[in-house]
Amino acid sequence: MNDTSMTHSFASRSRDGINISGVSDVVSFDESGVALETVCGSMAVEGEGLHITVLNITEGKVEIEGKINGLYYFENKSTTKKGLFSKRAD
């Protein structure tokens, strides 16, 4: 799904969570990262203890709870977990 009428936005909740709209796919996720496809391109959220609490791809909405450490956009369409999070230093 790549609905051009859908808008993309995100709102952080004091680094304890994030609401994201305009999501077309969740590529991968674990407690340290979530890889998404949005109407604006590939996106990654990194953090600690991350959990997806709302997932509604039909409406393009995702809510993530946990400590948010970083938010990144990528120009390429490759959003495999290995590609997004493999270079992260532990």
Protein Blocks (a to p, Z undefined) as FASTA:
>chain_A
ZZfkbccddddeehiaccdehiabdfbdcfkbccdddfkbccddddehiacfbdcfknop
acdedjdfbdcddfblcfcfklmmmmpcZZ
